[in-house]
Amino acid sequence: MSHPNGLAMLAPACLLATAAAGCGDAFQPLGAMEKQTLADQAMDRLLRIVVHTEETLALPDGSRPSQIARDRLADTLSRTGFTALGAAPPPSMAMPPAEQNALRKACGCQLAVLIRGSTRPRSEAATLPTFATKMRGRVIHLATHEELFATSVASQGRATDNPLEAAQDAHHAAAGQLARQIVRYLASDWEATSLIRAELIVANLPDAQAAADLRAALRQADGVHYVSVERWDAPRRVAHYEVLCRYDLLPHLARNVRRLQVPGAHVRSVRQMGQLLRAPTGLID
């Protein structure tokens, strides 16, 4: 299975026609079924999200932990095609870069959602106990260490003679608001949960082996899920690649090639192919 961070290598794209022929015209592009399988695996991993919460209910007899917000978000994520995952050991709320890297490798995910919420009594003088909740959620990109989205909500619960029920009512209301905001962002506002295919044309490559090596190096880039050499023009020393990557990486493909410092290599063009892939689907042009 391909790794979402591009750390796993695919079989070489260059198959030798004969030992003496070198790569030449024997470049073998990935087949349609293999591309589709890799795309499905990549999308599945993009839709997996680590969710961690720290929630407390301050009751008259002491504070109690809760996972109301975690369960509400997990349910809302599942109904929109995402999958909520836990992590063992659970991450910290600060989550420094080293911890993010470890979590990304352990869970195979690009995203984490961190939620902190507390519910406290509104007024001790009230005849029936009522509670208020404050909750904050953050979406973290585990590869780039960016905080992509943050939001806070506050809610008040209904008055009841049962303090636990009153506290849970306020907590449920805030959790529902927060889950809706986070999932709306993930589903609509951020392109890093989407995939795109790109045609990448690189000219002035020294030889066919350089074209094959470039493919292997590009495949290791974070967020790149496959690189196929679709055509090698030996007389002109031009390689035509098809790349499947996260949509937000599309503008950076040319820069990634330049960073590899292949002598003389020049990116002739980068062009989007087909439609944006936002959920498991066919690779439609």
C-alpha positions as CSV (number, residue, x, y, z in Angstrom):
1,M,0.0,0.0,0.0
2,S,1.3,3.5,-0.8
3,H,2.2,5.7,2.2
4,P,0.4,9.1,2.2
5,N,3.7,10.8,2.9
6,G,5.4,9.3,-0.1
7,L,7.9,7.3,1.9
8,A,7.2,4.0,0.2
9,M,8.7,3.3,-3.2
10,L,6.8,1.8,-6.1
11,A,8.2,-0.7,-8.5
12,P,10.6,1.0,-11.0
13,A,8.7,2.6,-13.9
14,C,11.5,1.7,-16.3
15,L,11.5,-1.9,-17.5
16,L,14.5,-3.0,-19.5
17,A,13.7,-4.4,-22.9
18,T,17.1,-6.0,-23.0
19,A,20.2,-5.6,-20.8
20,A,21.9,-3.5,-23.5
21,A,18.9,-1.4,-24.5
22,G,18.8,0.6,-21.2
23,C,15.5,2.4,-20.4
24,G,15.0,4.0,-23.8
25,D,11.5,3.4,-25.2
26,A,10.8,0.6,-22.7
27,F,9.4,3.0,-20.0
28,Q,6.3,1.3,-18.7
29,P,3.6,3.7,-17.3
30,L,1.4,2.6,-14.5
31,G,-1.8,0.8,-15.7
32,A,-5.2,2.3,-15.2
33,M,-6.2,-0.3,-12.5
34,E,-3.0,0.4,-10.6
35,K,-3.5,4.1,-10.7
36,Q,-7.1,3.7,-9.5
37,T,-6.0,1.5,-6.6
38,L,-3.4,4.0,-5.6
39,A,-5.9,6.9,-5.8
40,D,-8.4,5.0,-3.7
41,Q,-5.8,4.2,-1.1
42,A,-4.6,7.9,-1.0
43,M,-8.1,9.2,-0.7
44,D,-8.9,6.8,2.1
45,R,-5.9,8.0,4.1
46,L,-6.7,11.7,3.4
47,L,-10.1,11.1,4.9
48,R,-8.7,9.6,8.1
49,I,-8.4,12.2,10.9
50,V,-6.9,11.8,14.4
51,V,-9.3,13.3,17.0
52,H,-8.3,14.0,20.5
53,T,-10.3,15.9,23.1
54,E,-9.9,17.1,26.7
55,E,-13.3,17.6,28.2
56,T,-14.5,18.2,31.8
57,L,-17.9,18.6,33.5
58,A,-17.6,20.6,36.7
59,L,-20.3,19.1,38.9
60,P,-21.2,19.9,42.6
61,D,-19.6,16.7,43.7
62,G,-16.4,17.3,41.6
63,S,-15.2,17.3,38.0
64,R,-15.8,14.5,35.6
65,P,-14.1,13.7,32.3
66,S,-16.2,13.4,29.2
67,Q,-15.9,12.5,25.6
68,I,-19.2,14.0,24.3
69,A,-17.5,16.3,21.9
70,R,-15.2,13.5,20.6
71,D,-18.2,11.2,20.0
72,R,-20.2,14.0,18.4
73,L,-17.4,14.9,16.0
74,A,-16.6,11.3,15.1
75,D,-20.3,10.7,14.2
76,T,-20.5,13.9,12.1
77,L,-17.2,13.0,10.4
78,S,-18.5,9.5,9.5
79,R,-21.7,10.9,8.0
80,T,-19.7,13.0,5.6
81,G,-17.2,10.4,4.5
82,F,-14.3,11.0,7.0
83,T,-13.0,8.5,9.6
84,A,-12.1,9.6,13.1
85,L,-9.2,7.8,14.7
86,G,-7.8,7.7,18.2
87,A,-4.1,7.7,19.1
88,A,-2.3,5.7,21.8
89,P,-0.8,7.3,23.7
90,P,-3.0,10.3,23.3
91,P,-1.3,13.4,21.9
92,S,-0.8,16.6,24.0
93,M,-2.9,19.7,23.3
94,A,0.3,21.6,22.6
95,M,1.5,19.0,20.1
96,P,5.0,20.2,19.1
97,P,6.3,19.4,15.6
98,A,8.2,16.3,16.8
99,E,5.0,14.9,18.2
100,Q,3.1,15.7,15.1
101,N,5.6,13.9,12.9
102,A,5.4,10.8,15.2
103,L,1.6,10.8,15.1
104,R,1.5,11.2,11.3
105,K,3.8,8.2,10.9
106,A,2.0,6.1,13.4
107,C,-1.5,6.7,12.1
108,G,-0.9,7.4,8.4
109,C,-2.9,10.6,8.6
110,Q,-2.3,14.2,7.5
111,L,-4.8,15.9,9.9
112,A,-5.5,16.0,13.6
113,V,-8.4,17.8,15.4
114,L,-7.8,18.9,19.0
115,I,-10.7,20.0,21.1
116,R,-10.7,21.4,24.6
117,G,-14.0,22.0,26.4
118,S,-15.3,22.7,29.9
119,T,-18.7,22.9,31.4
120,R,-19.4,24.8,34.6
121,P,-22.4,25.9,36.7
122,R,-23.9,29.3,35.6
123,S,-25.2,30.3,39.0
124,E,-25.2,28.6,42.3
125,A,-28.1,30.8,43.5
126,A,-30.5,29.5,40.8
127,T,-33.3,27.2,42.0
128,L,-32.5,24.6,39.4
129,P,-28.9,24.0,38.3
130,T,-27.9,25.4,34.8
131,F,-24.6,25.0,33.1
132,A,-22.6,26.8,30.5
133,T,-20.0,25.3,28.2
134,K,-16.9,26.8,26.4
135,M,-15.2,24.8,23.8
136,R,-12.4,25.4,21.3
137,G,-11.4,23.2,18.4
138,R,-8.3,23.3,16.1
139,V,-7.4,21.5,12.9
140,I,-3.7,20.7,12.6
141,H,-1.8,19.7,9.4
142,L,0.6,17.0,10.7
143,A,3.1,17.3,7.8
144,T,3.4,21.1,7.6
145,H,2.7,21.8,11.3
146,E,0.2,24.5,10.4
147,E,-2.9,25.3,12.3
148,L,-5.3,25.3,9.4
149,F,-8.5,26.2,11.3
150,A,-9.6,27.2,14.8
151,T,-13.0,28.1,16.2
152,S,-14.6,28.6,19.6
153,V,-18.2,28.1,20.7
154,A,-20.2,28.7,23.9
155,S,-23.5,27.3,24.9
156,Q,-25.9,27.2,27.8
157,G,-27.9,24.2,28.9
158,R,-31.5,23.7,30.1
159,A,-32.3,24.0,33.8
160,T,-33.1,20.6,35.4
161,D,-33.0,19.2,38.9
162,N,-30.3,16.7,37.9
163,P,-26.9,18.5,37.8
164,L,-25.3,15.8,35.6
165,E,-28.1,16.0,33.0
166,A,-28.0,19.8,33.0
167,A,-24.2,19.8,32.5
168,Q,-24.4,17.2,29.7
169,D,-27.1,19.2,28.0
170,A,-24.9,22.3,27.8
171,H,-21.9,20.2,26.7
172,H,-23.9,18.4,24.0
173,A,-25.1,21.8,22.6
174,A,-21.6,23.1,22.3
175,A,-20.2,19.9,20.9
176,G,-22.8,19.9,18.1
177,Q,-22.0,23.5,17.1
178,L,-18.3,22.8,17.1
179,A,-18.6,19.5,15.1
180,R,-20.7,21.3,12.4
181,Q,-18.1,24.1,12.0
182,I,-15.1,21.8,11.8
183,V,-16.7,19.3,9.4
184,R,-18.0,22.2,7.2
185,Y,-14.4,23.5,7.0
186,L,-12.9,20.1,6.2
187,A,-15.5,19.3,3.5
188,S,-15.7,22.6,1.8
189,D,-12.9,25.0,2.6
190,W,-9.6,23.2,2.5
191,E,-8.2,21.7,-0.6
192,A,-5.7,19.5,1.2
193,T,-8.4,16.9,1.6
194,S,-8.6,16.6,-2.2
195,L,-6.5,14.9,-4.8
196,I,-5.5,16.1,-8.3
197,R,-3.7,14.5,-11.3
198,A,-1.1,16.6,-13.1
199,E,0.8,16.3,-16.3
200,L,4.4,17.2,-15.6
201,I,6.8,17.6,-18.6
202,V,10.5,17.9,-17.9
203,A,13.0,18.6,-20.7
204,N,16.8,18.5,-21.0
205,L,17.2,15.3,-18.9
206,P,20.6,13.8,-19.4
207,D,19.3,10.3,-20.2
208,A,16.5,7.8,-19.6
209,Q,18.0,6.8,-16.3
210,A,17.8,10.4,-15.1
211,A,14.1,10.4,-16.0
212,A,13.6,7.2,-14.0
213,D,15.5,8.6,-11.1
214,L,13.5,11.8,-11.2
215,R,10.3,9.8,-11.0
216,A,11.5,7.9,-8.0
217,A,12.7,11.0,-6.2
218,L,9.4,12.8,-6.8
219,R,7.5,9.9,-5.4
220,Q,9.2,10.4,-2.1
221,A,7.7,13.9,-1.7
222,D,5.1,14.4,1.0
223,G,1.6,14.3,-0.4
224,V,2.6,12.6,-3.7
225,H,0.8,9.3,-4.2
226,Y,2.0,8.1,-7.6
227,V,4.3,9.3,-10.4
228,S,4.0,7.5,-13.7
229,V,6.4,8.0,-16.7
230,E,3.8,8.2,-19.4
231,R,6.3,8.8,-22.2
232,W,10.1,9.2,-22.7
233,D,11.1,11.1,-25.8
234,A,14.7,9.9,-26.2
235,P,15.7,12.1,-29.2
236,R,14.5,15.3,-27.4
237,R,15.4,14.0,-23.9
238,V,11.9,14.9,-22.6
239,A,9.9,13.0,-20.0
240,H,6.1,13.2,-19.7
241,Y,4.9,12.3,-16.2
242,E,1.5,11.8,-14.6
243,V,1.5,12.7,-10.9
244,L,-1.3,12.2,-8.4
245,C,-0.9,14.5,-5.4
246,R,-2.8,16.6,-2.9
247,Y,-4.4,19.5,-4.6
248,D,-2.6,22.1,-2.5
249,L,0.8,20.7,-3.7
250,L,0.0,21.3,-7.4
251,P,1.7,24.8,-7.5
252,H,4.8,23.4,-6.0
253,L,5.6,20.5,-8.3
254,A,8.0,22.5,-10.5
255,R,9.8,23.7,-7.5
256,N,10.2,20.2,-6.2
257,V,11.8,19.2,-9.5
258,R,14.2,22.1,-9.3
259,R,15.2,21.2,-5.8
260,L,16.4,17.8,-7.1
261,Q,19.1,19.6,-9.1
262,V,19.2,17.3,-12.0
263,P,21.9,18.8,-14.3
264,G,20.2,20.7,-17.1
265,A,16.7,19.6,-16.3
266,H,14.0,22.1,-17.1
267,V,10.3,22.0,-16.2
268,R,8.5,22.7,-19.4
269,S,4.9,22.6,-18.0
270,V,2.7,21.5,-15.2
271,R,-1.0,21.1,-16.1
272,Q,-4.0,19.9,-14.2
273,M,-5.6,16.7,-15.6
274,G,-9.2,15.9,-15.1
275,Q,-11.4,17.0,-12.2
276,L,-10.6,17.5,-8.5
277,L,-11.0,14.3,-6.5
278,R,-12.9,15.0,-3.2
279,A,-14.0,11.5,-2.4
280,P,-13.3,8.0,-3.6
281,T,-14.2,8.1,-7.3
282,G,-13.0,7.2,-10.7
283,L,-10.2,9.0,-12.3
284,I,-12.3,11.0,-14.8
285,D,-10.8,13.3,-17.4
